[in-house]
Amino acid sequence: MTPGAINPFRPTRWEHHTDGRPLIWFTEEAEELSADKSTYIHGTRGTGKTTLLKGICWEDLCHNESLKLQRNLGDFKNIGIYVRFPDHISASMSFTDWTAIFPNVQNPEFEFYSFFSVAVEAICIERLSEACHNLREMRQISIAAAQELQLVADFATEFPAVSNFSPRPPATFLDLARCLRLMTSAMNRACGRGTVGELVDDLPVREPYQMLAYFTERVSASIRLNTSVGQQTVGFKFCLDDCEVLSPLQRKSINSLVRLSRAPCSWVVSSVGGGRDDSETFIESQPLTDADRRVISLDGRDENEFRQLCQSVVSLRLIFSLPPEARPYLSQTEVSSFFDLQQRLGRWDVNDMMAQAVAQSDPEHFTAALPKAQRKGRIFVDYLRNQRGATAVMPYGVRARESAPVAVPITWKEMETIDKPSHWTIRDGTELVKRAGSKALSGWGRADQTLPDL
């Protein structure tokens, strides 16, 4: 292995790669995200959300060596634009008192929606403008200089207030990106300093989504993506990461933008957790429905999907553990099967492999054998328990499920009336403390037994 390379069998988050160039594996789920329809994706930490988003966005498709083995920008109908919200939106925007700022407004929440949606649209246009500049420099897209100048000039004419945040009106894609970045920074500062009321009149006058729709429609009509089969028109997929940091009103605002969106603009909204209702919008009688977006949970991968993912990861890491000159030439479809787990190790299940490795490292004390007769005097490494539906949790542990249910000790009598595993949640803390000291639960968890010496 090359110096500093990651152990290919070690479960490591992609951003921990030592050389700053993480390995990204392209999955079927990423293929779904790249389609025209908007997608909401959620899962616990470490389930691969950021990797999926990075896998369809232009920066890594053009620069990441591992991803370039599997896909290129010309494989997609939409150019992915990656936006990590904590890098752009200040936390202070969640805590501004909009009732105090607009005391005479019937519904101050609508004022927040207008303000926050300006910020989101500005961030997306900024990132898209930077993408257009860089992709043209790399000859990935074609657009005449005169078209760029006209497009930016038309935008500045339609929304003249954006020039309030720059020493001069924007002329190029980079000028526009800089101008919008300064505007977003001013909005963040105003929320932190309590001066939003003074800034609002300087912001662009528009309806939510109008500014983003104006820009994306004209950019899509002007640029052409250079592919192996010729030039093609493209749409834009705005991939919003780490959306769990958003407040309920901010999420409602994002939902509203998704509901309003149309081609060439679509979204991927990624967040930790799941089970929350992400359908409420600011548009009267128009919640998000399945027609607007699909919802993908990464916590619900079936066994075969997880096995295939593990094989793809191991294959990619082994390829990049070799020096560049020693790496084999592989087609896109061959990368994920470079190291066939079943063929090379005689095992396909990852947990099975780990159990066998432990058992073989010290066979005198450990075994993975199922028959009880073969386990005598040794510790049984039961990898079959490590799967959904066969796991255990500590008493009073909080589960990563809807409403945060708590694993609570119960009596046999209570089994007759409790209808679901999520009967108690973290909201029932007072009742749980009282139950823990009750006579019915006295002595639970105690057993008169000892472990034998080995």
Sequence and secondary structure as in RCSB ss.txt:
>XXXX:A:sequence
MTPGAINPFRPTRWEHHTDGRPLIWFTEEAEELSADKSTYIHGTRGTGKTTLLKGICWEDLCHNESLKLQRNLGD
FKNIGIYVRFPDHISASMSFTDWTAIFPNVQNPEFEFYSFFSVAVEAICIERLSEACHNLREMRQISIAAAQELQ
LVADFATEFPAVSNFSPRPPATFLDLARCLRLMTSAMNRACGRGTVGELVDDLPVREPYQMLAYFTERVSASIRL
NTSVGQQTVGFKFCLDDCEVLSPLQRKSINSLVRLSRAPCSWVVSSVGGGRDDSETFIESQPLTDADRRVISLDG
RDENEFRQLCQSVVSLRLIFSLPPEARPYLSQTEVSSFFDLQQRLGRWDVNDMMAQAVAQSDPEHFTAALPKAQR
KGRIFVDYLRNQRGATAVMPYGVRARESAPVAVPITWKEMETIDKPSHWTIRDGTELVKRAGSKALSGWGRADQT
LPDL
>XXXX:A:secstr
  TT   TTS   GGG TTS       HHHHHHTSSSEEEEEESTTSSHHHHHHTTBHHHHHH HHHHTT  GGG
 SEEEEEEEGGGTS GGGGS  HHHHSTT S HHHHHHHHHHHHHHHHHHHHHHHHHHHHHHTTSEE  HHHHHH
HHHHHHHHSGGGGGGSSS   SHHHHHHHHHHHHHHHHHHHHHT HHHHGGGS    TTHHHHHHHHHHHHH EE
EETTEEE  EEEEEEE GGGS HHHHHHHHHHHHH  TTEEEEEEEES  S     SSTT    TTTEEEEEGGG
  HHHHHHHHHHHHHHHHHHHS GGG     TTTGGGSS HHHHHS   HHHHHHHHHHHH TTTEE   SGGGT
TTSEE  GGGSSTTS    TT B SSTT BB     TTGGGT  STTSSBGGGHHHHHHHHTSGGGTTTT  S  
    
